[in-house]
């Protein structure tokens, strides 16, 4: 992408990185657990499900041609806990306006308007477990640039297939030229 900033990748934590809600039928042995590949932040003790976060996701995320941005209610805890666990640097964090919780009107996710504003016209991908067709339609009509809203199944978290979809979209020269 000559002379243009990289696309943004807005990343949620609960659901995409910390899977939850699977039944015994789906995961008979329960969720796999991991140890941090890097230093374990002290704050991790306050988050018992952090061991569900696969540290291999860190290098996979860093390999994507994008600027990673936390788009999560974890706020600064994302950098204090999840970034070190994954071996990521501190990332920008979307600050949610107080009115964001009220933005769920008309079936639109409360994050949608804020993320579009935060992107400020840059191409972006949004990875979350709560994205709906309503969000996709709204972004199609309001985004001045390309956008990919990618819903991750919260029972499984982000998978190799999800990374493949993101890599193809982010790596497409036609998408951002």
C-alpha positions as CSV (number, residue, x, y, z in Angstrom):
1,X,0.0,0.0,0.0
2,X,2.1,2.9,-1.2
3,X,2.0,6.1,0.8
4,X,-1.1,4.9,2.8
5,X,-1.3,3.9,6.4
6,X,-1.9,0.3,7.2
7,X,-5.5,-0.7,7.8
8,X,-6.7,-0.9,11.4
9,X,-7.7,-4.2,13.0
10,X,-10.0,-3.6,15.9
11,X,-9.8,-6.6,18.2
12,X,-12.1,-7.7,21.0
13,X,-10.9,-10.0,23.8
14,X,-13.9,-11.9,25.3
15,X,-15.0,-14.3,22.6
16,X,-12.3,-13.9,20.0
17,X,-9.2,-14.4,22.4
18,X,-10.9,-15.9,25.4
19,X,-13.4,-18.4,24.2
20,X,-16.5,-19.2,26.3
21,X,-19.8,-20.9,26.2
22,X,-19.0,-24.2,24.6
23,X,-21.0,-27.3,25.6
24,X,-19.5,-30.6,26.6
25,X,-20.7,-31.9,23.3
26,X,-18.5,-29.4,21.4
27,X,-15.5,-29.7,23.7
28,X,-15.8,-33.0,25.7
29,X,-12.5,-32.3,27.5
30,X,-13.2,-28.6,28.1
31,X,-11.2,-25.7,26.8
32,X,-7.5,-26.2,26.3
33,X,-5.3,-24.1,28.6
34,X,-2.0,-22.5,27.9
35,X,1.0,-21.0,29.7
36,X,2.2,-17.6,28.6
37,X,4.9,-17.6,26.1
38,X,6.3,-14.5,27.6
39,X,6.4,-12.9,31.0
40,X,3.2,-13.5,33.0
41,X,1.8,-10.2,34.2
42,X,0.9,-10.0,37.9
43,X,-2.5,-8.7,36.8
44,X,-3.2,-12.1,35.1
45,X,-4.1,-13.6,38.5
46,X,-7.2,-11.5,38.5
47,X,-8.4,-13.1,35.2
48,X,-8.8,-16.8,35.7
49,X,-9.8,-17.4,32.1
50,X,-6.6,-15.9,30.7
51,X,-5.1,-19.5,30.4
52,X,-7.6,-20.0,27.5
53,X,-5.7,-17.4,25.5
54,X,-3.4,-19.2,23.1
55,X,0.0,-17.4,23.1
56,X,0.5,-18.4,19.5
57,X,-2.1,-15.8,18.6
58,X,0.5,-13.0,19.4
59,X,2.9,-13.8,16.5
60,X,-0.1,-14.5,14.2
61,X,-1.6,-11.1,15.0
62,X,1.8,-9.3,14.6
63,X,2.2,-11.0,11.1
64,X,-1.0,-9.4,9.8
65,X,-0.4,-6.3,7.6
66,X,-2.4,-3.9,9.9
67,X,-2.2,-1.7,12.9
68,X,-3.7,-3.6,15.9
69,X,-6.1,-1.7,18.2
70,X,-7.8,-3.0,21.3
71,X,-11.6,-2.6,20.9
72,X,-12.7,-4.1,24.2
73,X,-14.2,-3.3,27.5
74,X,-11.0,-4.4,29.1
75,X,-9.6,-0.9,28.3
76,X,-6.1,-0.5,29.8
77,X,-6.2,-4.0,31.2
78,X,-5.8,-5.2,27.6
79,X,-2.2,-3.8,27.6
80,X,-1.5,-4.7,31.2
81,X,-2.7,-8.4,30.9
82,X,-3.3,-9.6,27.4
83,X,-0.5,-7.9,25.5
84,X,2.3,-9.4,27.7
85,X,0.6,-12.8,27.6
86,X,0.7,-12.7,23.8
87,X,4.0,-11.0,23.5
88,X,2.5,-7.9,21.9
89,X,3.6,-4.4,22.5
90,X,1.2,-1.9,24.1
91,X,-1.5,-1.3,21.5
92,X,-3.8,1.7,21.1
93,X,-7.1,1.3,23.0
94,X,-10.4,2.6,21.8
95,X,-11.9,4.8,24.6
96,X,-15.6,4.2,24.7
97,X,-17.7,7.3,25.2
98,X,-20.1,7.2,28.1
99,X,-22.9,7.3,25.7
100,X,-21.7,4.1,23.9
101,X,-23.8,1.8,26.0
102,X,-26.9,3.7,24.8
103,X,-25.8,3.2,21.2
104,X,-27.4,-0.2,21.0
105,X,-30.5,1.3,19.5
106,X,-32.0,-0.1,16.3
107,X,-30.2,-3.3,16.7
108,X,-26.8,-1.7,16.1
109,X,-24.0,-2.9,18.3
110,X,-22.9,-0.2,20.8
111,X,-19.3,-0.3,19.5
112,X,-20.1,0.2,15.8
113,X,-20.4,4.0,15.6
114,X,-17.4,4.6,17.8
115,X,-15.2,2.3,15.7
116,X,-16.2,4.0,12.5
117,X,-15.4,7.3,14.0
118,X,-12.1,6.0,15.4
119,X,-11.1,4.7,12.0
120,X,-11.4,8.3,10.6
121,X,-11.7,7.0,7.0
122,X,-9.0,4.4,7.2
123,X,-9.7,0.9,6.0
124,X,-10.4,-1.4,9.0
125,X,-11.3,-4.9,10.1
126,X,-13.3,-5.5,13.2
127,X,-13.0,-8.9,15.0
128,X,-15.7,-9.5,17.6
129,X,-18.2,-12.2,18.7
130,X,-21.2,-9.8,18.7
131,X,-21.2,-8.4,15.2
132,X,-24.5,-8.8,13.3
133,X,-25.8,-8.2,9.8
134,X,-27.2,-4.9,11.1
135,X,-23.7,-3.7,11.9
136,X,-22.4,-4.8,8.5
137,X,-25.2,-3.0,6.7
138,X,-24.8,0.1,8.7
139,X,-21.0,0.2,8.0
140,X,-21.6,-0.5,4.3
141,X,-23.7,2.7,4.2
142,X,-21.6,4.9,6.4
143,X,-17.9,3.9,6.0
144,X,-16.0,6.0,3.5
145,X,-13.5,3.2,3.0
146,X,-13.2,-0.6,3.0
147,X,-14.3,-2.4,6.1
148,X,-14.4,-6.1,7.1
149,X,-16.7,-6.9,10.1
150,X,-15.6,-10.5,11.0
151,X,-17.7,-12.3,13.6
152,X,-15.8,-15.0,15.6
153,X,-17.7,-17.9,17.3
154,X,-17.2,-17.2,21.0
155,X,-17.4,-20.9,21.8
156,X,-14.2,-21.5,19.7
157,X,-12.4,-18.1,19.7
158,X,-10.3,-17.0,16.8
159,X,-9.3,-20.0,14.7
160,X,-6.8,-20.6,11.8
161,X,-9.8,-20.0,9.4
162,X,-10.4,-16.6,11.0
163,X,-6.7,-15.7,10.6
164,X,-6.9,-16.8,7.0
165,X,-9.9,-14.6,6.3
166,X,-8.2,-11.6,7.9
167,X,-4.9,-12.3,6.1
168,X,-6.6,-12.4,2.7
169,X,-8.7,-9.3,3.3
170,X,-5.8,-7.3,4.8
171,X,-3.4,-8.5,2.2
172,X,-5.6,-7.7,-0.8
173,X,-3.9,-4.9,-2.7
174,X,-7.1,-4.2,-4.6
175,X,-9.0,-3.5,-1.4
176,X,-6.8,-0.5,-0.3
177,X,-5.5,1.0,-3.5
